[in-house]
Amino acid sequence: MNKLNRLLALILALVMACGLCLGAMAETAEATEATEAADDARLEGSLVFSTASFGQKFSPFFHTVAYDQEVVDQVVTGLLANDRGGNIIRHGIEGETVNYNGTDYEYKAMGNVDVVMNDDGTVDYNLTMRDDIVFSDGVPATIDDVIFGIYVLCDPTYDGSSTLYAQPIEGMEDYRSGMQSRGSKIFDDGEGDGYVANNLYTEDQYKAFWDFYNNQAGAAFAQEIVDYCIANGYAAPDATVAQAAAEWGFTDLAEDATAQDFWDAIVAAYDTVEEAEATETAGSDRLGLTIANLGADYEMGVETGAGAANIAGIIRTGDHSMTVHMTEYNAKAIYEMNFYVAPMHYYGDEALYDYANNSFGFPKGDLSMVKSKSSAPLGAGPYTFEGYANNVVTLKANPSYYLGEPKIQYLQMQEVLQEADYVPGIITGSFDVNMPSINEDTVKAIKDANSNGELTGDVITTVLVDYRGYGYLGINADLVNVNGEPGSDESKALRKGFMTLFSVYRDTVINSYYGDRASVIQYPISNTSWAAPKPADPGYHNAYSEDVDGNPIYDASMSEEQRYEAAKAAAIGYFKAAGFTFDEAAGKFTDVPQTYEIMIPGAGIQDHPAYGVAVAASNVLAELGITLQVNDVGTSVWNNALEGNTAMMWAAAWQADLDPDMTQVYSSANAHGQGTNSNHYQLDDADLDALIAAGRSSADTEERKSIYKDAMEIIMDWGCELPLYQRKDCTTFSTQRVDTDTIPQDMTPFWNWYAEVETLAVK
């Protein structure tokens, strides 16, 4: 969660900002070179998708960046599928029809999943795959390919991004025990007083490990941040360490600073090295970077004790079927069942596969043969991987794809370092599809290109979908309360007084900042989630729209100014209920015990959608005798306060998971610095915890939706979170070169432009 908060803050501070003028950027040498390179690489009859820098790990097991996954998704298909709302399709072989936004859509997949809740509390996920799937090299696919992939992801030395091994699969802990990578073993043994002879690693290996860890891993850690900033467009392609560090929130480095200097600055900002590492990571820690840099000898598994020969809960039931047996129900587990169907004969060794004798296609503890194929994926997806050269991944239509050979013969994925080149590239004909940040410059460039002055016209077709997450304002209940009792009615009234004033300014400020690129939301959940309450649902109401007595604050006839006055009056009622004394004659509270503070990560230039909301509310509060300081800070200061639980109030954003489980963000087990320290509201409510547990344990979607609605009402009653906005993601198509009638209808974050790539066509 530290990383998630940290990076989302960076995204808000940078991506949402008004960027460089697209028109001007199109004239730069970099833009010209980018479009010329794309023109040179274009194949006849191809579709060119421009994207950001690849990590070049095009592996279904080890990809680490989203742009690599975009490539993998075209080549290696998952066993299951999801619908436009993000729900898993359980009967993909036969086809399943699901209504979305008033339209019925049919979904098909390689497999089915049947979830069986057993009387003893265990759960079986019975998986069946089609028996006619063929990999692009002509080899038939079977369930053994899936089992092979599961064992890769669950190997004791696996160091990719999958967390399948954390699911309650029977026998998982036993299988992973008794072995670890040589590098992690050296680390666990510690540097101590020097090398102690053993049969797991040599003295030279020991010395090499600690030499890198102590003298180079910190610089590698900082360099990863620099690379991340450049790869994601937050810093220029030729940015110095100091320039990239500034975008990460470290603005005081010398112009000629090195990665080591950056690391030293990171460490100096925290009480401990461990805290610095956990908070500022761009994805890796020093241990992982040390092992990765030292190579295969340190990634190799070494036996440290007894371990099971297999995972008892991974059960082969036929050539095209298997069962995953879990010891308990976990609502998120069904999403883990969408295993990539990756060919064992390519990524592993068929001679090493013997299910009955506990051999699964590679030596346990040695993933070197799997990793060796990371630069060239193979699978049964709609396209085959033809190569990566000159910043272009070239994919060719797979004639044996089970949903039919794609209509577009070649799909080319073009790396473009400057996002400012995306829209100009479509205008000039270099690119056909891309996903630019939808800021003011992007909107202007698109509208200027289309003769009708709209986002969709004769040159560019634009599709906007809700982002898979939302922005919010938060309040720390441990720091904003009455008499040190965060859960009292008086404390809740105090916080709801603030929230009532914040909420009334959302429409005006968010519309001014985003225009039609975002909308105000009323519940603490992304509108893209199937669990999000809808206006037509019973009991739906706007956030903080009732006074202290439960009466509506607003009515439809009110003007904007009348709404502001009504919110002010309601806030006075809440502050009175909190115990503050109000002087009716002066129109002020006379005994407010403290000054309050809200932190906005606007990079010191007030560039954040929540800034205007906070300032407007603080002005009204000042009239009432309550001081609210609005502090516009850099992301590093903001993040340190949030992670240290010292921020009274703050603005941030969440990125939603496919499943709406609330444990990480709202469970009391993660409050007050405990657990994952991810409940920054310090919500500590037994009723809320019970609802969260009930939501995790139910397999009934409608029941879960009702449970989460009740949970959200408790969250709002605490006055700890105000939903602000749901912004938009943007996909742009060349109207002149893409057959826009073949673009997927009702696109969502879970159903993107290539969700039906086999039927997409060019003109």
N, C-alpha and C positions, 0 to 999 in steps of 0.2 A: 504494500500500500504506500510505503514511503516513495518508491519510484513512481507509482501512478500519480500521486498528488504532485510530485515534483515536476514531472513532465507535462501534466495537464496544465499546470500553472504557466509553464513556459509556452505552451501552445496558445493559451489565452492571451498572454502578454505580447506574443509575436505574430501569430497567424491572424488574430482578430484585428491587429493594427492596420491602419491605412498604409499600404506598401508603396513601393516605387511605381511610378506611372508606367503602365504597360506599354503605352504608345511609345514612350521614350525608350524603354528597355528593348523594344523590338528593333530599334535602330542601332543598338550597341553592337560591337564586334562579336561579343559572346553570343548574342541572339542570332546574328547572321550565320556564325559558324555552326550553331546548333541546328538551325533549319536546313542549312546546306548539307550537313552530315546526314540528316534524316532523308533529304531528297536523294542523296547518293545511294543510301541503303535500301530505299523502297523497292520492293518486288512488285511486278505487275499483278494486279488483282488482289493485292494485299490490303489489310487494314492496319494502320499504324497507331498504336496507343502510346502516348508519351507519359512517362512516369519518372519518379525520382531514382536516385542511385541504388543499384543493386548491391547486396552484400555478397553476391555470387555463391551463396549456399543454396542451390536449387534442389534441396533435399526435402522429402516429405517428413524426415525425422529431425533434421538439424537446421532448417531455415530459421533465421532470427529476426529478419525484417519483413515488413508487410509486402514490400515490392518483390522480394524473392518468392513469397507465398503466392502472389498473383501468377507467377510463372508456374509454380508447382500445381496450382489448381487447374491449369489447362492441360497438364500432362498426367497427373496422378489423381484419380477420382476417389472420393470418399464412399464408404459402403452405404451410408444413408444420405438423406437430403433433408433440408428444412424448407418451410414455406415462407411467405413474405413477412410473416410476423415473427419469424425466428423459431417456430415450433418444429420439432423433429417429426418428419413423416414416417409413420410406423409401418405402412404397407406400400412401400415404394415399388415393389415388383409388380403388383397388380395395378398400381396407380391409385392415388387418393385425391379426392376433390375437396378443396377448402375454400370457403368464401373469404374474400378480403375486399374491404371497401365497397361492398355491394356486388362484387363480381365473383363468380365461381372460377377457380383455376385448378387444373389437374397437375399433380406432381408425380414424377416417377424417379426411381432410384435403383441402385444396384442391389439393394437388400431390404429386408424387413427386420423389425425388432418387436418382440413380444415381451412385455414386462409382467412377471409373475411375482406377486407378493405372497410369500410363504407364511404359514401359520406360526413358525418359530421366529419371525421377524427378519429372516434372510430374504434376499431378492435374487431372482434369476432373470437375466437379460438373454433371451433366446434369439440368436441372430441367424438369419438365413440369407444367402446370397444367390443371385441368378446363376444358372448353370451354363449360360452361354456367353460369359464374359471372356474376352480374349485380349491379352496385352498387345500393344502395337507391334511387337516383334513376332506375333503369331502364336505365342505360347498361351494355352488356356489358363485362366485364373481359378484358383480353388480356395477353400477356407484356410488351407495351410499357409497361403500368402498372408492372410490376415493374422494368423497366429504368430507367424514369424515376426511381423511388424510389432505386435504386442510385446513380444519378448525383447525386441530392440528397445522399445520405450521404457521397459521395466527392468532393464539390465542394471546391476548395481553400479556400473560405471557410466550410465547414460548421463550426459551433460547438456542435453538440448532443452527446449522450452516446454515440452509436454510435462504435465503433472499427473498422468494416468496412474502412476505408482502410488499417488496419495489417496486414491479411491479405496474404499473398504473391500477390496477383492480378497476372497479367502486365500490365505497362504502367501500373500504378497510380502509381508514383513519377513516371513521365514525364508523366502527365496532371495530376498535382497540382503539378508544378514550374512555375516561371515566373509564378506568380500567388499573391497573398496578400491578406488584407483590408487596407484602407487603414490601419486602426488599428494592426494588427500591423507594417505597414511603417514607420509613424512610430516605433513603439517600437523596432524593429530598427535604424533609422537613428540613434537615440539623441538625447538632448537637446543634447549637445555644447556648442558655443559659440553656438548659436542657429539659426534657420531658414536652410536653404540652398535656394535656389530650385530647383524641379523641377516636372515635369508630372504628378506623382502625387497631390500634396496641396498645398493653399494654406498661406500663413503663418497665416491665421486658424484653419485646421483644426489645424495644428501647435500653435499656442498653446492652443487649447481642449483638445486632448488632454493636453498636459503639465500644464496647470492642474488638470484633473480628477485625473490620475494622481498628482500630487504633493500635492494639497490635499484631495481628497475620496475617493479610491479606498480608502484605509485605513479610513476610517469606514464606507464601503459594505461592505468586507470584514467588519468587525466586526458591522455591522447584519445581514448575511446569517447570521451565527452566531446572533444573537438571534432572528431570524425562524425559523431552523431549530429552535431549542430550543422555541419557542412552537408551531410547526406540528406538531411531533412529540410534544407533551405533556410535554416535560421541564421546561418552565416554564409558568406560568399565562398565560392569554390576555392579561391586562393586566400581565404582568411588566415591570419596569423593565430597563434595560440591565444594571444591577448584579446584579439577581436572575438574569437569564439567564446572565450571565457567570459567576456562582457555580456554576451547574449545569454550565458548560463547564470548570470547574476554576480560574477566576480569582476568588478569594473576597475580595480586598482592595479592590475598587473602592468609591468613595464612593457613598452612597445616590443622589445626583443625577448620577451619572456619565453621560456621553454616549457615543455610539458611538466618537467620536474618542478619548475617554479609554480605552475598552476596547482600541482598536487600539494606543494607546501602551503599554498594559500587556502586550499580546501581544508587541510588538517588544522590550520591555525584558526579556522572559523568555528571549531567545535571543541568540546571538552575532551573528547577521546578520539583516537584514530578510527576506532570501530564505529562510532556514531557518524563520523564524517563519511566513511565508506558506505554505510547503510543508507544514508540520506541522499548523497549526491550521485549515486551510481547512474550510469547510462545503460545499464544492463548487466554488467559483470562485477565481480569482486576481485580482489587481488589474488586470492587463491585460484580462482578459475582462470584468470589471465596468466598466472604463472604456469599452471598445468598446460594451458593451450599453447603458450609460447615455447615451452620446453619439449612438447611433442608427444609422440605415441608411447614412448617408454613410461611416461608419467601418467598417461591416460589409461594404461593397461591395468586391469584388475589384479589384485593380489589377495590371496586367501588369508583371512585373519581369524577364522573360526569356522564353525559348522554352519552350513546353509542348506536349505531344501533344494532338491534337484529340479523341481518345477513349481509353478504357481498352481496350487490346488484348484483355484476357482476359474482357471482357463481350461474349458472342457470341450474337446472336439467331439461332435456328435454325428458327423457325416462329412462327405467330401465337400459339401457346400453349406454346412451348418455348424454352429458351436453355441456354447452357453458361457456367459460370464456370471459367476456366482458371487454375490456380495453378502457380507455378514450383516449388513443393515441397509436401510433405504437412504439414499442421498438424492435429493431432487435434481442435482446437477449431473448426476452420473449418466443419464441418458444421452447427454451431449457428447460424452466421451466415447460413446459407442459408434460414432461416425468415424471409424478407423479408415485411414488411407489404405487402399488396396494396392500395395506395392509389391512388385515381382521379387520373390525370394531368389529365383534363379539369377537375377541381375544384382540385387543388393547384397545377397548372402551366398551361400553355397548349398545347393540341393543335396550334395553328398553328406552334408552335416545335419540334414533334417531327418529325424526319426522320432516322431511324436511318442510312440510307445516306449521308447528308451530314453526319453528326456533330452533329446538333442533337437535344437530348434533353428538350425540354419547358419549358425556361427558359434564360435567358442564363447562360452559365458565369460564375461569380463573383457572381451576383445571386440570392439566395434570398429576396428580399423578398416575392414573390408566394406562396411556400410558407409563409413565416412569417405572412403576413396571415390565413391560415386556421386559425391555432393555437387559436382560441377555439371553433371549431365543426367537429368532425371529421366526415368522411363516408367510408363504405366499404361493404363487403359482409358485415359482421358480423351477429350475431343481433339487434342493436338499432340504431335510428337515434337520433341526437342531437337532442333536442327543445329543449334550452336549459339554461342555468344561471342560477338566480335564487334569492335568499333562502337561499343556502347549500345549494341542492339542484340536482343534475344530474338531469334527467328524460330517460329513454330509453324509446322505444316499440318494440314488437316489429316486426321486419322480416319481412314476409310472403314476401320473395324469398330468405331465408337458405337456403343450399344444404343444410343439415341439417334444415330444416323450421322453420316459424314458431314462435317460443317460445310456450309455453303461458301464461306470465305476460305480460299485455299491456303493463304499465308496470313498469320497473325504476327506482326512485328511489334515488340515492346522496346521503345526507344528511351534510353536514359537522357534526361534533360536536367542539367544542373540548376538552371534558373527557372523557377516556376513562372516568372514573368514572361517566359517564352511560350507558355502553353497556348493561350488564346491567339497570339499572333501567328503561331505555327499552324493552327487550324485555318486561319484566314488566308495564309499564303499557300496552303495545300500541303504542308510538310507533315501534318498530323491529322488524324481522323477522329480520334477520341482522346479525352483526358479529363482529369478531375482537379481543376484549379480551386484555390481558396476563393470563396465567394465574398470578396471585399468590394469596396466602392470602385476601385480601379478595374477589377474584373467585370463588374456590371457595366461600367461605362464603355469598356472595350467591346463587349459583346453587343450592346445596343448601338454603338457607332458602326459596327460591322454590318448589322442587319438593316436593310433599307426601310423597314417598318419601325425602327427604333425600339424594338422589343427584345426580350431575352431569347425568344425563338423567332427565327425569320429565315430569309433566303440564304444566309451564309452559315449561321450557327443555330443549332437546336439545343436548348438548355433544359435539363431536368434537375429539379431541386427536390431533395428528400430530407426528412428530419435526421439530424445527426444522432448517432447512437449514444446519447448522453445528454446532460443538461447543466446549466449554470445555476448557482444558488448563493444565498447568503446564510452563514452559519453563526450560531452563538454558543459559546462554551458555558454550560449550565453551572460548572464549578466556579466560574469567575463572574457571572452575571446572575445574582440571586439575592434573596433577602434573608438576612440573619444566618448566612451560611447553610441554608437548607434548600438545595437545588430543586428538590421535588415538591416543595410546598405550593399551595395554591397562590400564595403571594408572589413567589418567585416566578411561577408560570405567567402570572398577570404582568409582572415587570417585563419579561421578555416579549410577551404578546403586545405590550404597548409599543415597543420598538418595531416589532414586525408589522403592526398595523400601519405605522407611518411609512416604513420601507415599501410595503406592498402597493400602496396607492400610487406611487410614482413609477411603477414598473412599466405600464403601458406607454407612457410618454417617453421615458428615457430609452427603453429598449427599441421602440420604433424609430427614435431619432438616431440611435447608434447603428442599427442593423437594417432599417427599412423593412422590406418584405422578406429579408433573409433570416428572420428569426421570429418566433412568436412567444408570448408570455404563457407559462404553464402554471397549473394550480396545485399539483401534487408532487411530492418528492420522489419522482420516478420518471424515466424517459418516456415520452409519448410513443416511442417505437416499441415499447414492451407490451406484450399481450396482457400484462397485469395492470396496465395504466387505466385508471378510471376514465370513463368517457362522459361528456356532458349529459348524455341521455340516461346514464345510470342512476338508479335511485340513490338519493342522499348526496349527489355530486354538488359541490359548492366551491366558490372561489376562495383562495387562500386568505385567511385573516379578514374575512368580510362580515364578521359578526362582532357585536360589542360585548362588553363584560357580562351582560345579562342574556346573551344568546340571541339578540335581535339583529336583523340585517342592518348593516351600516349604510348601504346604498340602495337606491332604486333607479330604474331605467331612465327616469326623467331628468336625473341630475346632470348638470354641466360639469366640466372638468374641475372648475374652481369649487363648485359645491361639493364634489367628491373629496377634494383636499380638506375642506372645512369639516366634513363629516368624519373623515379619518382622524383629524386632529381632536375632535370632540370624543371619539371612541378611545383614542390613545389616552386622553386625560382620565377617562373612566378606568382604564386598566392600571394606570399609575396610581390612582387613588386606591384601587383594590390591592396594590402592592404595599400600601401603607404610607405613601408620600402625602404630605400636607399641601393642599392647594389653596392659595390665596385668591379667592374669587375676584376681589377688587383689582388686584394686580395682574391676574391672569397667569400666575406662575406658581410653581412648586417651590417651597421655601426650605425644604430640609433634605434635598437630594444628597445622599451620603458620599458620592464619589464621582469622578470623571470617567466616562466610558470611551472606548476606543474601537474603531473598526479599521482593519487593514485591507487595503485594496492593492493587488499586485499589478499596478499600472505602469511599472518601470519608471516612476517619477515624473511621467509626462501626462498623467491623468487619462491614459489610453486603456480604458477597461469599461465594459458595459455596465458594471455595477457602480462606477464612480459617481455618476450623476444621481443615482438612486440614493446613495449614502449622503451626498452633499445636500440634496433637497430635504431629506429627513432631518439632518443635523441642524439646518436653519430653523425648521419648525421647533425642534427640541430646544434650541437656544431661546426661542421666544417663551418657552414653557419653563425656563430655568434649569434645563438639563443639558449638560455639556457632553457632546459626542464628537470626539476628535476623529477626523477622517485622515488617515495616514496612507499616502500613496507611496508604496515601497517597492524595491526590487524583489524579484522572485526568491532570491536566497534568504533575505530577511524574513519574507513572508513564510517561506517553507520552514525555516528554523523555528519560528514562533508557533506554527501549526503543529509541527512534530514534537515540540517541547511543551505543548498544551498551555502556552502562555498568551495566545491570541484570544482576546475577549470576543470579538466579532471579526468575521472575515468574508471574503468573496472567493469562490473557487468553482470548479466544475468536476463532475464525475463522468467517467465513461462506463456505460452500462454493459453488463454481461448478458448473454443470451437468457440466462435464468435470473429471475428477480430476487433471489435469496438475499436477505438483509443482514445476515450474520456479521459480515466483516465491518459494515459501516455503523450499525445501530445496536449490536449486542453489548450488554453491559460487561461481558467478559473481555471486551476490547477497549473499555473505558479506563480513565484514570491512569493511563500509562501501562495498563496490563495487556496481556495477550499480544495482539498485533498492533496495539496502540493506534487503531484506525477509527475508533469512535471518538472523533474530536469534539463532538457535541457534549460528551460526558453524559449521555443519556443512560440512566440507570433505573430501569423500570421493570419490575417482575412481570407485569402483564404483557409488556412489549416483548420481553424475552420468551414468554410462553407462546405468543403468536408467531414469533420467528421460528421457534422450534416446530410448531404445528405446520407452518408453511413448508418447512424442509421435509417433514415426514409424510406429507400427503402427496399422492400420485394423481389426484383429481384436479384438473386445471381450473375448473370453475370454483371449486372449494378453495383452492390456493388464492385465486383472485380475490375472493371475499375476505380471506384471512389477511391478505396484504393491504386491502382497503382499510380494515380495522386497525392494522398496525400503523398505517400512515396517519390516521386520525389521532392516534396517541402521540406520534412524533410532532404533529402540528400543535397538539394541545400543550406540549412542553414548551412551545415557542422557540425551538432551537434551530429550525431550518425554514427558510423561505425560498421556494422554487422561483427562479427568475425567468429563464428563457430556454427555449429549445431552438438552437440555431440550425441552419440548413447546410447540407453538403451539396456540392454541385458536380454534375457531369455534363460535359459539352461534347456535341457531335457535329461533324461537318454535314450540314444539310445538303451540300452539293455532291458529296461522295458516299455518304451512308444512306442506305434505304431506311428512312426513319420509321416506316411502317413496321419494320422488323425489330425495333428497339423494344425491350421488355416493357410491358404495361405495368403500371403501379409499382415502379421501382421503390425499394426500401433499403435501409442499411444491410438487410439480410438477403436482398434480391437485387443484385447490382447489374451493371451493363452487360456483363458476360454470363449472367445466370442462365441464359438461353442461347449461348454462343453458337450452337449448332444451327440455329435458324436465323441468326443475324446475317445481313447481306449488305454488300456494297453495290453502288450503281454502276 
